[in-house]
């Protein structure tokens, strides 16, 4: 593969920030939990949100392109409310609320 696991993780994080129109200043809230190769052509990257169990799973191809259809997982249901988001910036909370509501 031409792309390293670290590069795939960075590509996925940049893709996620861009998908939500978030500036790079917010990248510190996200953690690349893993980037593992699958086959010879792509990586599966798991990105978490600092201090919360929410995560995104993004496929990154060896070309550096990200699959636009990513997966979001969270054990927190919208019916539980959003009090866990009180201490994070509003635009990040909006992203997590939208993702939790969409599943």
Secondary structure in CASP SS format (residue, H / E / C, confidence):
PFRMAT SS
TARGET T0000
AUTHOR 0000-0000-0000
METHOD secondary structure of the structure
MODEL  1
X C 1.00
X C 1.00
X C 1.00
X C 1.00
X H 1.00
X H 1.00
X H 1.00
X H 1.00
X H 1.00
X H 1.00
X H 1.00
X H 1.00
X H 1.00
X H 1.00
X H 1.00
X H 1.00
X H 1.00
X H 1.00
X H 1.00
X C 1.00
X C 1.00
X C 1.00
X C 1.00
X H 1.00
X H 1.00
X H 1.00
X H 1.00
X H 1.00
X H 1.00
X E 1.00
X E 1.00
X E 1.00
X E 1.00
X E 1.00
X E 1.00
X E 1.00
X E 1.00
X E 1.00
X C 1.00
X C 1.00
X C 1.00
X E 1.00
X E 1.00
X E 1.00
X E 1.00
X E 1.00
X E 1.00
X E 1.00
X E 1.00
X C 1.00
X C 1.00
X C 1.00
X C 1.00
X C 1.00
X E 1.00
X E 1.00
X E 1.00
X E 1.00
X E 1.00
X E 1.00
X E 1.00
X C 1.00
X C 1.00
X C 1.00
X C 1.00
X E 1.00
X C 1.00
X C 1.00
X C 1.00
X C 1.00
X E 1.00
X E 1.00
X E 1.00
X C 1.00
X C 1.00
X C 1.00
X C 1.00
X H 1.00
X H 1.00
X H 1.00
X C 1.00
X C 1.00
X H 1.00
X H 1.00
X H 1.00
X C 1.00
X C 1.00
X C 1.00
X C 1.00
X H 1.00
X H 1.00
X H 1.00
X H 1.00
X H 1.00
X H 1.00
X H 1.00
X H 1.00
X H 1.00
X H 1.00
X H 1.00
X H 1.00
X H 1.00
X C 1.00
END
